[in-house]
């Protein structure tokens, strides 16, 4: 009769291999490593490279020439830069209207009535359209002689308005085109957030007499803080990198009046206007700093509100 060998006791912890002792702590980092490596190579490294390149004069092919702060000195004496900067400020302020507009539409759609799925699909539709298509649609919408907006203004006032040909109106017309899909994006975020609102808190607030704006401000909005954070950050980033609609609808015109910083950076660095990589990198650095200041300020406010229990 063969007897089975007695089971071996596991080795004491101090005799285990390094992997067995640290497996639970190391495994999450191994899963994160590919993403962190890609983020380092494709995001962090280009940021530092842009900072470094902004101190040189370079056409992309020849020898780099050290200029120090000369690109920045020229930048702050450039009228086209100030026009682009002012247009970006307009984009920032007006583009943020997408957040309350998206919230209002989400509240309207967050109910059970006949045909609500059709309404949701219609409001969701702009989000899935390419920015190229949006730009072309609004170019036709504003077009003189046959555009719907032109004909409507002509019917109301007797004289049509060529929005994209007017230096005083062109930026507002492009921002309106950008708001259309951005409102849809914010609406989707808030619809998801509204599905996670605690019904117990809503019912308790109703019993206490809260309704209307008081219910929205003190009960609903505090629970939508994560959705609001994402909506604001994404909207700010979208406003500051508003290149595609400007390029498609006006190509920076008329007379450069619709330029934004991202488009002006492209003109200086990669177009027939100069191939000035260093000067374009200096514009990119300014754009990055504006974005970081704005987003960091919003994050700081969110963290402070969380700590104070709002």
Backbone bond lengths (Angstrom), bond angles and torsions (degrees), N, CA, C in turn:
res aa  C-N    CA-C-N  psi(-1)  N-CA   C-N-CA  omega(-1)  CA-C   N-CA-C  phi
1 X - - - 1.453 - - 1.534 109.28 -
2 X 1.348 114.53 126.96 1.467 120.47 -177.78 1.506 109.01 -95.58
3 X 1.272 115.48 126.71 1.470 120.06 179.24 1.529 109.52 -99.22
4 X 1.318 115.06 142.14 1.469 120.37 179.72 1.521 110.52 -71.26
5 X 1.284 114.46 144.59 1.462 119.12 178.78 1.519 109.71 -69.20
6 X 1.289 117.85 141.76 1.470 119.74 179.65 1.529 110.30 -63.94
7 X 1.363 116.62 144.56 1.481 119.37 -179.16 1.526 110.75 -62.24
8 X 1.297 114.43 142.66 1.466 119.92 -179.63 1.527 109.25 -82.50
9 X 1.267 116.06 138.14 1.461 120.96 176.76 1.517 109.74 -71.28
10 X 1.354 117.39 143.27 1.474 119.06 177.55 1.515 110.12 -64.34
11 X 1.310 117.11 148.85 1.475 119.49 -179.42 1.524 110.14 -64.86
12 X 1.296 116.05 148.93 1.471 118.60 177.25 1.527 110.49 -60.41
13 X 1.347 116.60 156.22 1.469 119.79 -175.40 1.523 114.05 -55.27
14 X 1.338 116.29 -35.77 1.462 117.45 -176.67 1.522 113.01 -74.54
15 X 1.363 117.86 -8.54 1.459 120.77 178.70 1.528 112.70 -104.98
16 X 1.342 117.45 -1.68 1.462 120.29 178.18 1.528 109.74 -72.90
17 X 1.351 113.88 158.76 1.459 118.65 177.09 1.532 109.98 -67.69
18 X 1.331 114.60 161.43 1.469 119.20 -179.58 1.528 110.87 -60.34
19 X 1.339 117.73 -37.88 1.460 120.91 -178.54 1.524 111.40 -64.25
20 X 1.336 117.07 -42.99 1.462 119.33 -179.16 1.529 111.58 -67.21
21 X 1.319 116.90 -34.15 1.462 119.47 -179.79 1.528 112.21 -72.17
22 X 1.331 117.55 -29.35 1.463 120.68 -172.43 1.524 113.28 -118.25
23 X 1.328 116.92 13.90 1.459 120.27 -173.23 1.529 112.59 -59.22
24 X 1.326 117.18 -45.65 1.460 119.69 -176.77 1.532 112.37 -67.33
25 X 1.318 117.21 -31.31 1.459 119.67 179.37 1.525 112.00 -80.94
26 X 1.326 117.93 -32.10 1.460 121.12 -174.54 1.526 112.26 -85.29
27 X 1.328 117.53 -34.52 1.468 120.72 -174.00 1.525 113.28 -55.62
28 X 1.354 121.29 -46.85 1.473 119.36 178.01 1.526 113.17 -57.88
29 X 1.345 116.99 -37.80 1.462 119.63 179.95 1.524 111.59 -68.88
30 X 1.327 117.19 -31.44 1.465 119.67 177.14 1.531 110.76 -66.94
31 X 1.335 116.29 -37.65 1.465 118.99 177.07 1.532 111.27 -68.72
32 X 1.333 116.65 -34.50 1.458 120.85 -179.45 1.520 113.12 -78.75
33 X 1.323 117.56 -22.01 1.464 121.30 -171.84 1.530 113.70 -56.95
34 X 1.358 121.25 -46.54 1.482 118.82 -179.62 1.524 112.63 -60.46
35 X 1.345 116.52 -44.03 1.460 119.28 179.17 1.517 112.12 -64.91
36 X 1.338 116.55 -41.01 1.464 120.04 178.74 1.524 111.02 -65.15
37 X 1.329 117.04 -37.79 1.463 120.61 178.65 1.527 110.77 -64.93
38 X 1.329 116.83 -44.19 1.464 120.38 178.67 1.533 110.80 -64.56
39 X 1.338 117.24 -39.77 1.462 120.77 178.23 1.524 110.62 -63.34
40 X 1.338 116.14 -39.71 1.465 120.69 179.24 1.522 111.31 -65.78
41 X 1.345 116.43 -42.51 1.465 120.62 -175.19 1.521 111.64 -76.24
42 X 1.334 117.68 -41.43 1.459 120.80 -171.35 1.526 114.17 -98.90
43 X 1.334 119.36 -9.12 1.462 121.70 -179.82 1.525 111.49 -122.75
44 X 1.331 116.71 -59.80 1.466 120.24 -174.41 1.528 111.44 -66.99
45 X 1.328 116.98 -48.56 1.461 119.88 -178.20 1.535 112.28 -61.73
46 X 1.354 120.79 -44.64 1.473 119.05 176.70 1.525 113.67 -61.69
47 X 1.336 118.04 -30.71 1.468 119.80 177.69 1.523 110.05 -63.66
48 X 1.322 116.73 -49.86 1.465 120.14 179.24 1.518 111.29 -65.95
49 X 1.327 116.88 -35.27 1.461 119.93 178.60 1.529 111.07 -65.27
50 X 1.344 117.00 -37.04 1.467 120.37 177.46 1.524 110.83 -65.79
51 X 1.348 116.66 -42.02 1.458 119.78 176.30 1.538 110.29 -57.82
52 X 1.309 115.99 -47.00 1.470 121.27 -177.74 1.529 110.93 -64.85
53 X 1.337 116.78 -42.42 1.460 120.91 -176.62 1.528 112.23 -69.48
54 X 1.339 116.84 -25.16 1.473 119.70 -177.06 1.526 112.25 -67.75
55 X 1.308 117.98 -11.19 1.467 121.03 178.82 1.532 112.14 -95.87
56 X 1.335 117.49 9.07 1.462 121.28 -176.77 1.530 110.86 -124.31
57 X 1.298 114.61 161.49 1.466 122.65 167.00 1.524 106.50 -106.54
58 X 1.344 116.01 117.85 1.463 119.86 -173.91 1.515 109.09 -150.31
59 X 1.320 116.80 136.59 1.462 121.55 180.00 1.521 112.49 -97.79
60 X 1.329 117.38 5.65 1.457 121.00 179.03 1.510 114.30 95.97
61 X 1.325 117.46 -14.55 1.463 120.63 -177.83 1.524 112.42 -128.69
62 X 1.324 117.10 -44.88 1.456 120.83 -173.51 1.519 113.48 -80.81
63 X 1.311 114.96 -160.62 1.462 121.80 -178.21 1.523 110.24 -78.04
64 X 1.315 115.55 138.64 1.464 120.56 175.65 1.530 109.48 -76.40
65 X 1.332 115.23 139.11 1.470 121.49 178.41 1.524 108.29 -118.37
66 X 1.329 115.59 123.04 1.467 120.88 -178.96 1.533 110.39 -68.05
67 X 1.367 115.72 128.03 1.456 121.23 179.15 1.526 112.86 -118.77
68 X 1.313 117.19 -11.30 1.465 118.84 -175.26 1.522 110.83 67.86
69 X 1.334 116.54 -129.07 1.471 121.61 -177.03 1.526 112.31 -91.48
70 X 1.336 117.99 13.08 1.470 120.45 -174.52 1.535 112.16 -63.23
71 X 1.348 117.37 -37.30 1.461 119.47 178.78 1.522 111.30 -62.55
72 X 1.324 116.62 -40.32 1.467 119.83 179.84 1.525 111.10 -71.09
73 X 1.333 117.30 -36.72 1.465 120.28 176.77 1.524 110.68 -62.63
74 X 1.339 116.70 -42.51 1.462 120.34 177.20 1.519 111.06 -65.93
75 X 1.314 115.90 -37.30 1.457 121.27 -177.89 1.525 111.04 -60.42
76 X 1.317 116.75 -45.33 1.458 120.27 -176.71 1.526 112.50 -78.91
77 X 1.324 117.16 3.12 1.457 121.54 173.16 1.521 110.79 -117.07
78 X 1.336 116.14 18.19 1.466 122.58 -173.81 1.532 108.99 -108.31
79 X 1.325 117.36 116.33 1.472 121.10 -179.44 1.525 111.89 -63.66
80 X 1.331 117.17 -35.69 1.464 120.05 179.05 1.525 110.99 -64.35
81 X 1.326 116.81 -34.27 1.466 120.22 176.88 1.520 110.54 -64.27
82 X 1.322 118.04 -43.32 1.462 120.39 -179.30 1.528 111.36 -68.09
83 X 1.327 117.29 -34.84 1.464 119.89 174.35 1.528 110.54 -62.59
84 X 1.331 116.23 -44.95 1.468 120.72 178.86 1.527 111.34 -64.26
85 X 1.338 115.91 -40.91 1.459 120.12 179.80 1.525 111.26 -64.25
86 X 1.338 116.77 -43.09 1.467 120.01 178.78 1.529 110.88 -64.10
87 X 1.319 117.32 -40.28 1.465 119.94 177.47 1.524 111.20 -63.53
88 X 1.334 117.15 -36.61 1.461 119.66 176.57 1.523 111.74 -65.99
89 X 1.336 117.30 -36.07 1.460 120.33 175.68 1.536 110.15 -62.65
90 X 1.335 116.07 -42.99 1.471 119.60 176.48 1.526 111.09 -61.21
91 X 1.326 116.09 -43.34 1.465 120.05 177.45 1.523 110.67 -59.14
92 X 1.338 117.00 -45.26 1.463 120.68 -178.50 1.526 111.37 -60.57
93 X 1.316 116.72 -48.67 1.469 121.24 -174.81 1.524 110.74 -68.33
94 X 1.328 116.83 -49.35 1.463 120.03 -174.41 1.528 112.40 -78.17
95 X 1.321 116.93 -30.95 1.470 119.73 -179.68 1.521 111.35 -67.18
96 X 1.332 117.02 -27.92 1.456 120.43 178.38 1.527 112.37 -68.84
97 X 1.330 117.71 -11.32 1.463 119.90 173.31 1.530 111.12 -63.41
98 X 1.335 116.71 -18.65 1.464 119.96 178.23 1.525 111.72 -62.89
99 X 1.337 117.67 -29.39 1.466 120.51 -176.72 1.534 111.36 -68.91
100 X 1.348 120.27 -56.67 1.475 118.05 177.22 1.522 113.18 -65.28
101 X 1.345 117.01 -33.54 1.470 118.68 178.30 1.528 110.66 -65.08
102 X 1.342 116.72 -42.71 1.466 120.00 177.13 1.516 112.35 -63.03
103 X 1.343 116.61 -38.19 1.463 120.70 177.42 1.521 110.71 -63.94
104 X 1.330 117.29 -44.62 1.463 120.77 -179.20 1.529 111.13 -61.53
105 X 1.328 116.96 -43.76 1.467 120.03 179.85 1.524 110.42 -67.66
106 X 1.341 117.56 -38.49 1.466 120.63 179.08 1.528 110.91 -63.17
107 X 1.323 117.45 -41.24 1.463 120.44 178.07 1.528 110.08 -64.02
108 X 1.342 116.12 -40.24 1.466 119.96 178.12 1.530 111.54 -63.24
109 X 1.337 116.70 -39.77 1.464 120.51 -176.73 1.522 112.84 -83.51
110 X 1.322 118.09 -12.55 1.466 120.82 -177.22 1.528 110.89 -85.33
111 X 1.301 115.50 60.54 1.460 121.57 179.36 1.525 108.86 -152.03
112 X 1.293 115.44 161.96 1.455 121.18 -177.56 1.521 109.07 -105.76
113 X 1.320 115.61 96.74 1.462 121.55 176.84 1.522 108.09 -135.54
114 X 1.301 116.68 168.07 1.456 121.09 -178.38 1.531 110.33 -65.33
115 X 1.323 116.05 129.89 1.457 121.93 176.15 1.514 114.87 81.63
116 X 1.353 117.87 11.45 1.465 119.34 -175.99 1.526 111.46 -65.99
117 X 1.330 118.04 -30.46 1.470 119.34 178.49 1.520 111.56 -66.30
118 X 1.323 116.25 -36.43 1.462 119.83 177.02 1.525 110.30 -65.19
119 X 1.336 116.43 -43.37 1.463 120.04 178.21 1.533 111.00 -61.32
120 X 1.335 116.75 -42.57 1.468 119.96 178.97 1.526 110.97 -62.11
121 X 1.318 117.09 -40.51 1.464 120.34 179.20 1.526 111.30 -64.12
122 X 1.327 116.77 -39.94 1.461 120.00 -179.62 1.526 111.10 -66.58
123 X 1.336 117.09 -39.41 1.458 119.90 178.69 1.527 111.70 -74.53
124 X 1.332 116.80 -27.68 1.465 121.03 179.60 1.527 111.58 -77.28
125 X 1.326 116.55 -24.80 1.468 122.45 -173.77 1.524 114.11 -52.08
126 X 1.364 121.45 -45.92 1.474 120.02 -178.09 1.523 114.04 -60.26
127 X 1.340 117.22 -28.20 1.457 120.08 -176.04 1.525 112.46 -67.35
128 X 1.326 117.27 -30.84 1.464 120.58 -175.76 1.529 112.45 -90.76
129 X 1.332 117.38 -1.38 1.464 120.44 179.24 1.526 109.94 -85.79
130 X 1.307 116.50 140.28 1.464 121.48 176.15 1.526 110.08 -62.98
131 X 1.345 115.39 147.83 1.462 119.87 177.62 1.529 110.99 -63.00
132 X 1.316 116.90 -28.76 1.465 120.33 177.05 1.520 109.85 -62.74
133 X 1.330 116.21 -45.01 1.468 120.58 179.39 1.522 110.40 -65.64
134 X 1.338 116.84 -41.46 1.462 120.56 178.13 1.532 110.25 -59.39
135 X 1.332 116.17 -45.41 1.455 119.56 179.22 1.518 113.11 -61.34
136 X 1.322 116.55 -42.71 1.467 119.95 178.91 1.521 111.15 -66.27
137 X 1.335 117.46 -42.06 1.460 120.69 179.97 1.525 111.23 -60.59
138 X 1.333 116.82 -45.79 1.457 118.98 -179.26 1.528 111.89 -73.91
139 X 1.315 118.60 -26.17 1.467 119.74 172.94 1.522 110.41 -62.99
140 X 1.327 116.47 -42.23 1.467 120.05 175.67 1.529 111.05 -69.62
141 X 1.320 116.52 -34.97 1.459 121.43 179.93 1.533 111.14 -62.64
142 X 1.343 116.49 -38.05 1.461 121.69 -179.31 1.526 113.48 -90.75
143 X 1.330 118.07 -6.82 1.470 121.33 -169.31 1.525 111.79 -58.88
144 X 1.335 117.35 135.44 1.470 119.95 176.17 1.530 111.03 -63.26
145 X 1.312 115.63 150.47 1.464 125.34 174.58 1.528 114.53 77.10
146 X 1.351 118.90 -38.44 1.463 118.11 -178.19 1.529 113.56 -129.51
147 X 1.331 119.24 -8.73 1.459 121.57 -178.87 1.523 111.69 -66.98
148 X 1.328 116.12 144.10 1.465 120.92 -177.74 1.525 111.16 -61.21
149 X 1.341 117.35 -43.63 1.467 120.28 179.63 1.526 110.57 -64.58
150 X 1.322 116.72 -42.53 1.468 120.69 178.80 1.528 110.52 -60.64
151 X 1.332 117.01 -45.67 1.461 121.04 -179.01 1.529 111.20 -66.02
152 X 1.342 117.02 -37.34 1.455 120.15 179.86 1.532 111.13 -65.35
153 X 1.332 116.45 -46.22 1.466 120.21 178.47 1.526 110.40 -64.67
154 X 1.322 116.49 -38.25 1.461 120.13 178.74 1.529 111.02 -64.49
155 X 1.326 116.61 -38.55 1.462 120.65 179.52 1.534 111.51 -69.32
156 X 1.355 116.57 -35.00 1.464 120.32 -178.34 1.527 112.55 -80.09
157 X 1.341 117.02 -37.97 1.470 120.01 -172.17 1.525 113.59 -114.55
158 X 1.317 117.52 -12.79 1.455 119.99 -177.32 1.510 114.03 91.85
159 X 1.339 117.30 -14.28 1.467 121.95 179.82 1.521 109.46 -134.96
160 X 1.319 116.99 125.43 1.455 120.49 178.39 1.518 111.97 -75.54
161 X 1.331 115.37 161.10 1.462 122.08 -179.61 1.525 108.53 -121.46
162 X 1.324 116.35 121.19 1.468 121.52 175.24 1.529 107.97 -87.09
163 X 1.313 116.56 90.81 1.465 121.53 -171.51 1.514 111.68 -60.13
164 X 1.312 117.57 -47.05 1.460 121.01 -174.52 1.522 113.35 -75.81
165 X 1.328 117.65 -7.67 1.465 121.31 176.80 1.519 112.31 -104.30
166 X 1.321 117.76 -0.06 1.460 122.33 -178.71 1.527 109.06 -104.09
167 X 1.337 119.03 115.05 1.479 120.54 -178.75 1.523 114.02 -58.37
168 X 1.347 117.42 -25.10 1.456 120.48 -178.67 1.523 113.30 -84.47
169 X 1.328 117.73 -16.22 1.466 121.34 -175.50 1.521 113.77 -116.30
170 X 1.329 117.13 -16.75 1.456 119.86 -169.09 1.527 112.38 -61.25
171 X 1.334 117.72 -41.62 1.464 119.80 -178.35 1.519 111.16 -64.07
172 X 1.335 116.60 -40.34 1.463 119.96 179.24 1.532 110.94 -65.38
173 X 1.327 116.36 -36.71 1.464 119.58 177.86 1.522 112.32 -64.94
174 X 1.336 117.31 -40.24 1.467 120.39 178.88 1.528 110.48 -69.21
175 X 1.331 117.08 -39.50 1.465 120.26 178.57 1.527 110.18 -61.87
176 X 1.338 116.89 -40.54 1.464 119.84 177.47 1.526 111.20 -60.33
177 X 1.334 116.33 -38.72 1.467 119.86 176.85 1.521 110.88 -64.78
178 X 1.338 117.27 -40.55 1.466 120.20 179.39 1.516 112.96 -69.37
179 X 1.333 117.21 -30.30 1.469 120.09 -179.25 1.524 112.11 -66.94
180 X 1.318 117.21 -29.33 1.462 119.81 -175.02 1.541 111.97 -57.88
181 X 1.354 120.47 -54.85 1.472 118.50 177.17 1.524 113.21 -74.37
182 X 1.342 118.57 -27.68 1.458 119.74 -178.04 1.523 111.49 -69.13
183 X 1.309 117.82 -37.14 1.470 120.91 175.67 1.523 109.93 -61.22
184 X 1.333 116.42 -40.18 1.467 119.86 178.37 1.524 111.00 -62.88
185 X 1.333 117.59 -39.07 1.465 121.07 178.77 1.526 110.77 -64.04
186 X 1.333 116.97 -47.28 1.468 120.21 178.79 1.522 111.17 -63.27
187 X 1.324 116.57 -36.02 1.460 120.27 177.59 1.527 111.23 -60.66
188 X 1.326 116.61 -42.66 1.469 120.21 179.77 1.528 110.46 -63.42
189 X 1.334 116.67 -42.81 1.466 119.61 178.21 1.523 111.39 -60.25
190 X 1.311 116.91 -44.77 1.463 119.98 -177.57 1.526 112.08 -72.66
191 X 1.321 118.05 -32.49 1.465 119.48 175.38 1.521 110.71 -62.70
192 X 1.331 116.09 -41.11 1.466 120.10 175.79 1.518 111.11 -63.69
193 X 1.341 116.76 -42.37 1.459 119.79 178.41 1.512 113.16 -65.44
194 X 1.330 117.42 -38.15 1.467 120.43 -179.91 1.521 111.91 -65.98
195 X 1.322 116.61 -28.98 1.466 119.59 176.81 1.517 112.15 -68.24
196 X 1.351 117.25 -19.30 1.462 121.55 -179.14 1.528 113.01 -103.08
197 X 1.337 117.10 5.47 1.467 119.97 177.16 1.524 109.49 -68.44
198 X 1.335 115.97 135.11 1.461 120.79 -177.26 1.529 110.58 -69.79
199 X 1.334 118.49 116.99 1.474 119.62 178.02 1.527 112.32 -66.36
200 X 1.324 117.20 -27.35 1.471 119.36 178.62 1.524 111.05 -64.20
201 X 1.333 117.16 -42.42 1.463 120.05 178.45 1.526 111.33 -65.70
202 X 1.319 116.90 -38.61 1.463 120.49 178.78 1.521 110.19 -64.73
203 X 1.338 116.52 -43.97 1.460 119.99 -179.53 1.521 111.37 -66.18
204 X 1.337 116.45 -39.74 1.465 119.51 178.41 1.523 110.74 -64.63
205 X 1.336 117.14 -38.45 1.463 120.13 178.15 1.518 111.32 -66.11
206 X 1.333 116.95 -37.30 1.471 119.59 176.95 1.520 111.51 -64.21
207 X 1.313 116.38 -40.11 1.470 119.73 178.09 1.528 111.34 -64.12
208 X 1.334 115.78 -29.49 1.471 119.96 178.38 1.519 112.56 -84.55
209 X 1.334 116.97 0.83 1.458 120.51 176.39 1.505 115.79 95.04
210 X 1.339 118.06 6.50 1.468 120.42 179.84 1.524 109.94 -79.21
211 X 1.312 116.39 138.14 1.459 121.47 176.48 1.523 109.24 -161.63
212 X 1.313 115.93 165.88 1.447 121.11 177.33 1.523 112.95 62.60
213 X 1.339 115.41 -131.81 1.459 120.99 -176.61 1.524 112.27 -66.06
214 X 1.330 117.84 -33.49 1.464 120.03 178.16 1.525 110.65 -64.87
215 X 1.318 116.63 -41.67 1.464 120.64 176.17 1.526 110.26 -61.88
216 X 1.339 116.47 -44.53 1.463 120.46 -179.32 1.522 111.37 -63.72
217 X 1.325 118.04 -46.25 1.459 122.29 -172.73 1.526 112.53 -73.49
218 X 1.328 117.67 -41.76 1.464 120.74 -171.92 1.529 113.89 -97.99
219 X 1.322 118.42 -17.16 1.464 120.09 -175.51 1.533 111.74 -118.67
220 X 1.334 117.53 -49.77 1.467 120.83 -173.75 1.525 111.58 -78.17
221 X 1.334 116.68 -52.23 1.472 119.52 -174.81 1.532 113.78 -60.84
222 X 1.355 120.29 -40.14 1.471 117.91 176.70 1.521 113.49 -58.67
223 X 1.323 117.71 -30.92 1.458 120.28 178.62 1.530 112.50 -81.76
224 X 1.327 116.07 -11.43 1.468 120.49 178.63 1.526 112.29 -99.19
225 X 1.344 116.66 13.30 1.462 119.53 -177.21 1.535 112.88 -58.41
226 X 1.329 120.58 -44.47 1.478 119.00 178.49 1.527 112.82 -59.88
227 X 1.339 116.88 -41.68 1.468 119.82 178.46 1.522 110.85 -66.05
228 X 1.339 116.86 -38.43 1.468 120.55 178.85 1.521 110.74 -64.79
229 X 1.325 116.76 -40.94 1.464 120.71 179.22 1.521 110.69 -59.47
230 X 1.328 117.01 -49.59 1.470 120.28 -179.20 1.524 110.42 -64.07
231 X 1.338 116.98 -42.13 1.464 120.79 -178.25 1.527 111.19 -61.96
232 X 1.326 117.39 -44.17 1.464 120.91 -178.60 1.529 110.82 -67.44
233 X 1.327 116.95 -46.37 1.473 119.96 -177.74 1.526 110.62 -62.75
234 X 1.325 117.22 -46.85 1.465 120.30 -178.85 1.531 110.63 -65.63
235 X 1.335 116.72 -37.47 1.462 120.12 179.43 1.519 111.36 -67.39
236 X 1.322 117.56 -41.04 1.465 120.78 177.56 1.526 110.59 -62.95
237 X 1.325 116.58 -45.75 1.465 119.82 178.51 1.526 110.57 -61.22
238 X 1.342 116.72 -42.20 1.461 120.15 178.61 1.517 112.59 -63.41
239 X 1.345 116.77 -37.46 1.466 120.22 179.24 1.525 111.48 -67.15
240 X 1.328 117.14 -36.77 1.460 120.26 -176.07 1.528 113.31 -82.13
241 X 1.316 116.81 -17.95 1.470 118.57 177.46 1.537 110.75 -113.23
242 X 1.316 115.24 37.62 1.469 121.81 -176.06 1.522 110.61 -77.22
243 X 1.306 115.96 68.47 1.461 121.65 -176.10 1.521 112.36 -93.59
244 X 1.326 116.25 -45.39 1.460 120.04 -168.12 1.527 112.77 -64.58
245 X 1.345 117.70 -45.11 1.459 119.21 -178.69 1.528 111.30 -66.60
246 X 1.334 116.98 -38.56 1.470 119.91 177.98 1.518 110.04 -63.49
247 X 1.321 117.05 -43.69 1.462 121.02 -178.64 1.525 111.85 -65.15
248 X 1.324 117.03 -40.38 1.464 120.72 -175.76 1.523 111.68 -76.49
249 X 1.338 116.59 -42.51 1.462 120.37 -170.35 1.531 112.96 -84.63
250 X 1.336 118.94 -35.99 1.465 119.80 -174.98 1.520 113.88 -136.52
251 X 1.322 118.22 -15.08 1.468 121.87 -174.03 1.530 110.98 55.78
252 X 1.331 115.40 36.31 1.458 120.71 178.58 1.511 114.93 87.69
253 X 1.323 119.06 -11.02 1.462 122.18 -176.96 1.521 112.53 -85.67
254 X 1.333 117.00 -176.44 1.469 125.98 -4.83 1.533 111.79 -77.21
255 X 1.295 116.29 136.84 1.472 124.07 178.70 1.529 112.20 58.37
256 X 1.333 116.68 33.71 1.461 120.75 177.86 1.513 114.42 74.51
257 X 1.329 118.56 11.78 1.468 120.98 -173.70 1.523 113.68 -76.74
258 X 1.335 118.30 -15.54 1.464 120.18 -179.47 1.530 112.47 -107.20
259 X 1.325 116.70 9.39 1.467 119.25 177.60 1.524 110.86 -59.72
260 X 1.341 115.05 146.10 1.460 122.65 166.39 1.530 106.80 -122.39
261 X 1.327 116.74 171.36 1.458 119.48 -173.71 1.528 112.36 -61.07
262 X 1.329 116.98 -40.64 1.465 118.49 -179.38 1.526 111.40 -64.79
263 X 1.331 116.74 -38.97 1.472 119.49 178.82 1.519 111.02 -71.26
264 X 1.327 117.88 -38.87 1.465 121.23 178.55 1.530 110.72 -65.92
265 X 1.329 116.20 -36.29 1.462 120.47 175.19 1.532 110.37 -60.81
266 X 1.325 116.50 -44.25 1.469 120.69 178.16 1.526 110.86 -62.79
267 X 1.333 116.99 -43.67 1.463 120.04 179.94 1.519 111.91 -59.08
268 X 1.329 116.23 -41.88 1.459 119.89 -176.34 1.533 112.48 -76.85
269 X 1.322 116.88 -35.16 1.461 119.96 -171.46 1.527 113.98 -95.33
270 X 1.332 118.39 -32.73 1.458 119.41 -167.50 1.519 114.65 -130.73
271 X 1.307 118.57 5.21 1.465 119.28 -178.28 1.518 110.30 -111.35
272 X 1.326 114.90 -177.95 1.467 119.80 -178.63 1.521 113.16 -70.17
273 X 1.334 117.06 -3.57 1.464 119.45 -178.60 1.531 112.47 -76.27
274 X 1.327 119.16 -12.02 1.449 114.13 178.42 1.507 117.99 172.25
275 X 1.313 120.40 -28.61 1.465 122.52 -173.63 1.531 110.92 54.45
276 X 1.329 115.51 46.87 1.467 121.08 179.97 1.529 108.01 -96.92
277 X 1.310 116.19 86.31 1.459 121.30 -175.13 1.533 111.88 -63.04
278 X 1.327 117.22 -40.96 1.456 120.09 -179.03 1.517 112.29 -65.21
279 X 1.331 116.08 -43.50 1.466 120.45 179.47 1.531 110.52 -66.18
280 X 1.338 116.54 -40.81 1.459 119.86 175.76 1.517 112.16 -63.13
281 X 1.338 116.91 -38.31 1.468 120.52 177.64 1.523 110.99 -65.10
282 X 1.341 117.99 -35.77 1.465 120.70 176.95 1.521 110.88 -63.75
283 X 1.328 117.60 -39.91 1.467 120.99 175.59 1.520 110.19 -63.95
284 X 1.346 117.10 -40.82 1.461 121.13 178.73 1.524 111.15 -62.88
285 X 1.311 118.05 -38.21 1.463 121.73 178.60 1.529 110.48 -63.77
286 X 1.335 116.93 -44.68 1.466 120.59 177.91 1.527 110.29 -60.81
287 X 1.320 116.76 -43.84 1.463 121.09 179.17 1.521 111.06 -62.41
288 X 1.325 116.82 -41.94 1.463 121.13 178.93 1.529 111.13 -63.89
289 X 1.323 117.42 -42.46 1.466 120.56 -179.67 1.528 111.37 -65.03
290 X 1.327 117.14 -39.97 1.468 120.13 177.22 1.522 109.82 -61.25
291 X 1.325 116.15 -45.23 1.455 120.60 179.91 1.522 111.43 -62.00
292 X 1.337 117.07 -44.04 1.458 120.87 -178.48 1.517 111.83 -65.80
293 X 1.337 117.84 -40.94 1.467 120.72 179.33 1.520 110.13 -62.90
294 X 1.324 116.76 -45.36 1.454 120.50 -176.65 1.527 111.00 -66.07
295 X 1.331 116.91 -48.21 1.462 120.49 -176.81 1.524 110.69 -70.31
296 X 1.343 117.83 -39.01 1.467 120.53 178.74 1.524 110.98 -63.32
297 X 1.332 116.73 -39.93 1.463 119.67 177.21 1.514 112.13 -62.49
298 X 1.323 116.79 -40.40 1.460 119.70 179.42 1.528 111.06 -68.45
299 X 1.350 116.77 -40.63 1.466 120.04 178.29 1.527 110.16 -63.51
300 X 1.341 116.86 -42.15 1.462 120.64 178.76 1.526 111.31 -60.00
301 X 1.333 116.81 -41.55 1.467 119.95 178.39 1.517 111.06 -65.53
302 X 1.328 117.41 -40.65 1.461 120.64 178.75 1.519 111.08 -62.86
303 X 1.332 117.11 -44.63 1.466 120.91 179.45 1.520 110.85 -64.18
304 X 1.332 117.33 -41.84 1.460 120.61 179.15 1.521 111.36 -63.14
305 X 1.332 117.08 -41.57 1.462 119.98 178.32 1.520 111.48 -64.62
306 X 1.340 116.08 -37.95 1.463 119.14 177.96 1.527 110.96 -64.43
307 X 1.339 116.47 -41.82 1.464 120.11 -179.41 1.530 111.87 -67.43
308 X 1.337 116.46 -33.19 1.455 119.65 179.94 1.521 112.73 -84.44
309 X 1.337 116.31 -4.40 1.460 120.42 173.99 1.500 115.07 82.48
310 X 1.345 117.88 21.05 1.457 120.10 178.06 1.511 110.62 -75.80
